[in-house]
Amino acid sequence: MAGVINNKSDFFYLLAFLLAIGLWFVDTPWISGFDGVDFKGWQSVSLTKFLISVATLAAIIILFLLLKNLGKFEINKIAVQLIFAIQIAAYLLVGGMKNTAAILHILIPGLIVFFVEQPDKFSDDNFLKPLNLLLFIDFILLPLIDFVSVSGWFGSGSVLLRGIRYYAYPYLIYTVASGATRAENSWLKIIFSLILLFFCTAMIVSVSGANLVVLNKIGTANINDFTKATNVFKDAAEFWMIFQLNIISGGQKFAAMFDPNTYNTNYEGTQEETEDPQGVFLKKYDLGDLKYYEGNQVYVWAILEAKTLENRLDIEVRCTAKADDSTEEEPIPPIEGVLDDKTKAKVMKIPVYSGVTTNVICIFDSLKAGEYEINITADFDFGADLPKRIFLMHKDRVMSDRLYLAQQGTDPTPENILIKNNINEIAEDESSTGPVLLQISSDPLIWEIPYSGNPFFGVKVENNWDAGTKVKQIKDIYLKVPEPMVVVGCTQFDPVKVGGSDPQAENGYNTYRIDTPSLIDVEEAIAVGCPLSVNANSLDSEPVTRRFIKAHVDYSYNLEVKIPIEVEKLATI
Amino acid sequence: MRQFSFILIILLSIFLFGCTSTTPAKNIKLEKDLYKGTSGVLMDIYQDKIPSEVYEGETFDIVVKVDNKGPYKVDNADLLISLDKGFMSFRSGGYIKSGALTLEGKTVFNEFDDFRIVSESVTSGQIDPLKESQNTLMLTTLCYDYKGIAVGDVCVDTDPYNTGTMKKICEVTPLSLSDGQGGPLSISDIEVRMLIDQPGGQTYIRPQLKIHFLHQGTGTIMKAGNTNIACSGKPFPNGIQSRAAIIDLKLSQYGLSDFECFPNEIILIGNEDTITCTLKSGRINKNRGTFKSPLTITYAYGYVSSLSKEIKIKKLL
């Protein structure tokens, strides 16, 4: 029998655990190119995992054959380290290990191994067996099951994948129970006992829930007291699964903090060009006369067109003349022009309720001879609305649809799942309005519920008019998500949930306002990315649930046209 | 008396010839003739009744026709109509409606396609203040249990290697059933073979049927008895999609329990599957002689089909 493991070996174990935990956090970026939606990608990743597992298994067998004289505990240690080494190499080389949940199964025996104060623990089968078993299941058996189920071999399908959720419990219970019985510290005993109680309850609930799912396939069940009672277990099982997913997504979220691509704010939505844009337009601007002379009135004119649907639009028009010889060193203040010859008003206010076309005449009473640039500006506050349709389906249903399509020889992409459900025309959202282009993007076409992690709601506000115009200020951005979804935070900005008194509050939606007073003079675009929390209550009682996420933006816009003129001196006789 | 005899002859002539039809007798339609086609239950949205564009607050009717084109009764169909929440609603409230339907099948006495027309008033809602229009989707899903009955004549050849001298009354030929059995899942053809088995010195014939199934519809096949799951948001339990089962098989005096079928369930892969059913040993003695017998195969499955219609809501300017 091998003796007590020395400190060096302990260090190896610790290092392996720490590496595994670290790699778990950076798991998502390593698997770039596979988003969990592409079925072929899924199969490809499964195949990679499968091959790695086979290689690991072969290496362990060879190791045992070569080192059988060393004693079982020494070989055991080396085998465990070999598993870690191969899996870590796989992480680094091909991103082959996608099973983030596996770390939970390693953490528990890890706790026992490093914190149970027993001098000869590494010589004890009761410690090493559960640890090795868990490693074997997580790193070798799981990829094998995964590959077989995804490949659809032997008529397998989602039952295997569903079954994976439950396999770990007996081993976790066995491991934690070992810890509880062997820990010398009474606090550790209590902690392990509590963990044991938690896992026992979770297993009973989950397994009873799983059995009910299987029972359902027999046929329509009458709603009797037994069914109602068992449904309680089923709901509890669902809750437990969501709890597990949240633990995993929490880690992924933490990892995403270090990955700039995850919180990428450069969302590209789709928006068609509208045929009848709203907003304000300055058209057909021209000089009032062919030549201007010093001492005479100078006037230029333009046609202003404005259109709005429901909201009143208030436009303020101004004009200025800026001398061309004005420099930064010797600035000449621009001269304000008059927009109403009778009242001499320098600001023209135009309220618009539907549509208006009016002349804007800008008059300068006395301009000295020289070259000028006349600026006619129209400032107005405006808004834009845009909804985006999202599709939600139960995760297991999407999975069975994918397997079904794959069996039929059809590429099981989300688009094809929707076509299978005869949603042939996926309507693209049309342009809302005017000078600001509002774009919404989100994560995959079909949101699988319960969602692993948080789907993203991205909004991009872009200056759509490029001829000398700018968004003076973005006042606020509203995000509306259908109940019971909630926004859980946004990049750069803090969303505030608004109540019914807010004009943008809408029935059936959780509405969030992002105040953006600092966003002034936006030349091109700004973007906001917000993760959402979505649960199974968002699903309707139909195969594919449809919802809309909406965005609204309020902004001030500055429209400007520039007209060069020359004022000549009057010729003297 | 002669006059009476003449009248009698005239009356007899009328009696004898008056009831004789001058046209040939019409063929009597057999029940098996009904089991044709690949339609099953069809669902149709009346496109001309539903406008493609409506204005905010407008009320219009959506009309869906569900038509049983096949010969089998449907008694647990579930029709689900759903609208885009927030943009359209049923006048009676809500945005999802579901209802159970029962449709009679065809019979030799009634070849009429039983149908139901479901009409619902829908009101378009308000679109966002700064939007000119909004595209919305109406989705209808129909889930029902259906079956198929394939009928044909099979020649049971008790001397497949022609070792005897008796003249056979028929030859073993494959059955082509390309016309379908009235539903989207059909048996396209059956290959027939005669296996010989000799337990305990006796020679028995085991007819083997290689049954080819073909899905010719656009919907999804599922295991019968799951309409409540298919027309809901619930996950499909494993082993439901693409599944069907043979529930009855009759050949001569033998039933399904006299056959060994492998696999025991129809699992469509690429819209096709094949099941081989072989009569158990010890049933047909070689000495019985070659005979022809009707074959009836009944299979059951569930079906899900759906349709969508896009409706644009425009702002009333």
Contacts between the chains, C-beta under 8 A, distances in Angstrom:
chain1	res1	chain2	res2	distance
A	155	B	239	7.9
A	155	B	267	6.4
A	157	B	238	5.3
A	157	B	239	7.0
A	158	B	236	7.7
A	158	B	238	5.0
A	159	B	238	3.5
A	159	B	239	7.0
A	162	B	238	6.9
A	213	B	235	7.4
A	213	B	237	5.4
A	214	B	237	6.2
A	214	B	238	7.5
A	216	B	229	6.6
A	216	B	234	7.8
A	216	B	237	5.1
A	217	B	223	6.9
A	217	B	226	6.9
A	217	B	237	4.0
A	217	B	238	7.4
A	217	B	239	6.3
A	217	B	240	5.8
A	218	B	225	7.3
A	219	B	225	3.6
A	219	B	226	7.1
A	220	B	76	7.8
A	220	B	225	6.5
A	220	B	226	8.0
A	220	B	227	7.6
A	220	B	228	5.1
A	274	B	132	6.7
A	276	B	132	6.6
A	278	B	130	7.0
A	309	B	129	6.6
A	309	B	130	5.9
A	309	B	131	7.6
A	309	B	132	6.8
A	309	B	315	5.9
A	309	B	317	6.9
A	310	B	129	4.3
A	310	B	130	7.2
A	310	B	315	7.7
A	311	B	129	5.8
A	311	B	130	6.7
A	354	B	317	7.4
A	383	B	129	7.8
A	383	B	130	5.6
A	384	B	130	5.8
A	385	B	128	3.6
A	385	B	129	6.3
A	385	B	130	4.3
A	385	B	131	5.3
A	386	B	128	7.8
A	386	B	131	7.7
A	387	B	128	6.4
A	387	B	131	7.6
A	387	B	134	7.0
A	389	B	84	7.7
A	389	B	137	7.8
A	393	B	233	7.6
A	394	B	233	6.0
A	394	B	234	6.7
A	394	B	235	4.5
A	395	B	235	7.3
A	396	B	235	3.2
A	396	B	236	6.9
A	397	B	233	7.5
A	397	B	234	7.4
A	397	B	235	4.6
A	397	B	236	5.7
A	400	B	235	7.1
A	400	B	236	4.2
A	400	B	238	7.4
A	400	B	240	7.4
A	400	B	241	5.5
A	401	B	236	8.0
A	401	B	241	7.6
A	403	B	241	7.4
A	404	B	220	6.7
A	404	B	241	4.4
A	404	B	242	5.9
A	407	B	242	5.9
A	407	B	268	7.1
A	407	B	269	4.9
A	407	B	270	6.9
A	408	B	242	7.8
A	408	B	268	7.6
A	408	B	269	7.7
A	408	B	270	5.9
A	408	B	271	6.1
A	409	B	270	4.8
A	420	B	220	6.7
A	421	B	139	7.6
A	421	B	141	7.6
A	421	B	306	5.5
A	422	B	139	7.3
A	422	B	218	8.0
A	422	B	305	7.5
A	422	B	306	4.0
A	422	B	307	5.3
A	422	B	308	5.3
A	423	B	137	6.5
A	423	B	139	6.4
A	423	B	306	8.0
A	423	B	308	5.0
A	424	B	308	6.1
A	425	B	137	7.5
A	425	B	308	6.8
A	425	B	310	4.8
A	427	B	135	3.2
A	427	B	136	7.5
A	427	B	137	6.8
A	427	B	310	5.8
A	428	B	135	7.7
A	429	B	135	7.6
A	430	B	131	7.6
A	430	B	132	7.1
A	430	B	133	6.2
A	430	B	135	7.4
A	432	B	128	7.4
A	432	B	130	5.2
A	432	B	131	5.4
A	432	B	132	7.8
A	433	B	130	4.9
A	433	B	131	7.8
A	433	B	132	8.0
A	482	B	85	7.2
A	482	B	86	7.6
A	508	B	85	6.9
A	508	B	86	5.7
A	509	B	86	7.9
A	539	B	233	4.4
A	540	B	82	7.0
A	540	B	85	7.9
A	540	B	96	6.0
A	540	B	233	5.7
A	541	B	96	6.5
A	541	B	98	7.4
A	541	B	232	5.1
A	541	B	233	5.4
A	542	B	80	5.5
A	542	B	82	5.0
A	542	B	96	6.1
A	542	B	139	7.3
A	542	B	141	6.5
A	542	B	231	7.3
A	542	B	232	6.9
A	542	B	233	5.7
A	543	B	141	6.2
A	543	B	230	7.4
A	543	B	231	7.3
A	543	B	232	7.4
A	543	B	233	6.5
A	543	B	304	7.8
A	543	B	306	7.6
A	544	B	139	7.1
A	545	B	233	6.2
A	546	B	82	7.6
A	546	B	84	5.8
A	546	B	85	7.3
A	546	B	137	6.3
A	546	B	139	7.5
A	547	B	85	6.6
A	548	B	84	7.3
A	548	B	85	7.9
A	548	B	86	6.4
A	548	B	87	7.6
A	550	B	128	6.9
A	552	B	128	7.5
A	552	B	130	7.8
